[in-house]
Amino acid sequence: MSETTELFPPTPSHTVGPFYGYALPFPEGERVAPEGHPERITLHGHVRDGAGAPVPDAVLEFWQAAPDGSLDGAPGSMRRDPVTGGFLGRNGTDFTGFGRVATDADGHYALHTLPPGNAGLPYISVCVFARGLLHHLFTRAYLRDGADPLLDALPDERRATLVARPGENRTYRFDIRLQGEGETVFLEFR
């Protein structure tokens, strides 16, 4: 073993999982908005691999603007256990703009948040961590279709992979396909 390896152990990006589903989630990570808020929406869907099989151990991180368009969030909204220092969950009153959700055995996830107030089309940024991915993937869940530089640059069938489908009771369906037919558009940041 080299001296460098001994000083710097592998990070999640150096190691193929599965471990995201139990190493990264925290209690109430799906509650970006306070429960019972009248404007609360639910973004949900499935994460699937190239063969269409569910990915049961993925973790999704979400970032978004507040309804007023601000990006401040509420960093003090996480409660910690005074003995262990571990996370107890959210304080239940503040909008945070950040969520982290593990998929279940069927590859399903659900995020409870407020509609984002982005300057253009409203969207929620999504980061996907999953087994077999050496680097996480970035995408966006647009809550409606319309004029947007990113969406306008895509053919219709690819564009559709970024637009969540509205449902009943303030829900939006946003499925993520990691590869293959219907693959979600992923963004590359340089």
SVG drawing of the C-alpha trace seen along z (x, -y; Angstrom):
<svg xmlns="http://www.w3.org/2000/svg" viewBox="-56 -36 60 41">
<polyline fill="none" stroke="black" stroke-width="0.4" points="0.0,0.0 1.3,-3.4 1.9,-6.2 -0.8,-8.3 -3.4,-5.6 -2.7,-5.3 -3.1,-9.1 -6.3,-9.4 -8.8,-6.5 -11.2,-6.0 -14.2,-8.3 -17.6,-7.3 -16.7,-8.4 -13.8,-5.9 -15.9,-3.0 -18.7,-1.3 -21.6,-0.8 -24.1,0.2 -23.9,-1.9 -25.7,-5.2 -29.0,-4.0 -27.8,-3.7 -24.7,-6.0 -26.2,-9.3 -29.9,-9.7 -30.9,-11.5 -34.2,-11.5 -36.9,-13.5 -34.6,-14.2 -37.7,-14.2 -39.3,-17.1 -38.0,-20.2 -41.2,-22.1 -43.0,-22.0 -45.8,-19.4 -49.2,-20.9 -48.0,-24.0 -50.9,-24.9 -48.6,-25.3 -46.7,-22.0 -46.1,-19.8 -44.8,-16.3 -42.3,-15.3 -42.0,-11.6 -41.0,-8.8 -38.8,-5.8 -35.1,-5.5 -34.5,-2.8 -31.4,-1.3 -30.7,-0.7 -32.8,2.5 -35.7,0.7 -35.2,2.5 -35.7,0.4 -32.6,-0.9 -33.5,-0.1 -30.4,-1.7 -30.0,-5.1 -30.0,-8.4 -31.2,-11.6 -30.3,-15.1 -32.5,-18.0 -31.7,-21.7 -34.1,-24.5 -35.0,-28.1 -37.6,-29.1 -41.0,-30.3 -39.8,-33.9 -36.8,-32.9 -34.2,-33.2 -31.5,-30.6 -30.8,-31.2 -32.6,-28.1 -32.6,-27.5 -29.3,-25.8 -30.2,-25.8 -33.3,-23.7 -31.6,-20.4 -31.9,-19.2 -28.9,-17.2 -28.9,-14.8 -27.0,-16.5 -25.4,-13.3 -24.2,-11.7 -24.2,-14.7 -26.3,-12.7 -29.2,-14.1 -32.6,-13.9 -34.4,-15.3 -35.8,-18.7 -37.2,-21.3 -40.5,-21.1 -41.0,-24.8 -38.4,-26.1 -38.1,-25.8 -34.6,-24.5 -34.3,-24.3 -32.3,-21.0 -33.5,-17.4 -31.9,-13.9 -34.0,-10.9 -33.2,-7.2 -35.2,-5.0 -37.2,-2.1 -37.1,1.5 -39.1,0.6 -36.8,-2.3 -39.4,-4.9 -38.7,-8.2 -40.9,-11.1 -39.9,-14.6 -42.2,-17.1 -41.4,-20.7 -42.8,-24.1 -43.0,-25.2 -39.6,-26.8 -39.6,-30.5 -36.9,-30.3 -36.6,-33.4 -37.5,-31.3 -39.3,-28.0 -39.6,-26.5 -37.3,-23.5 -35.7,-21.4 -32.1,-20.4 -31.4,-16.7 -28.2,-14.8 -28.3,-11.0 -26.0,-8.7 -26.3,-5.0 -24.4,-1.7 -22.3,-1.4 -21.9,-5.2 -18.3,-6.3 -19.5,-9.9 -22.9,-11.3 -25.3,-12.6 -27.0,-15.9 -30.3,-16.7 -33.3,-19.0 -37.0,-18.3 -39.0,-21.1 -42.5,-21.5 -43.9,-22.7 -42.7,-22.9 -42.0,-26.2 -39.3,-28.4 -36.0,-27.7 -32.4,-27.7 -31.7,-24.2 -35.0,-22.7 -35.0,-24.6 -31.6,-23.0 -33.1,-19.4 -35.1,-17.4 -38.7,-16.8 -38.2,-13.2 -35.1,-14.2 -36.8,-17.3 -39.7,-15.2 -37.2,-13.4 -36.8,-16.7 -40.4,-17.7 -42.3,-16.3 -45.9,-15.2 -48.5,-16.9 -50.9,-14.7 -53.7,-14.9 -53.3,-16.6 -50.4,-18.8 -48.1,-15.9 -45.6,-15.7 -44.2,-12.5 -40.5,-12.6 -38.9,-9.3 -35.2,-9.0 -33.7,-6.5 -30.0,-6.1 -29.3,-4.8 -30.9,-3.1 -34.1,-4.0 -35.7,-7.1 -32.5,-7.9 -32.9,-11.1 -30.9,-14.1 -28.0,-14.5 -26.0,-17.8 -22.2,-18.1 -20.6,-20.9 -17.2,-22.1"/>
</svg>
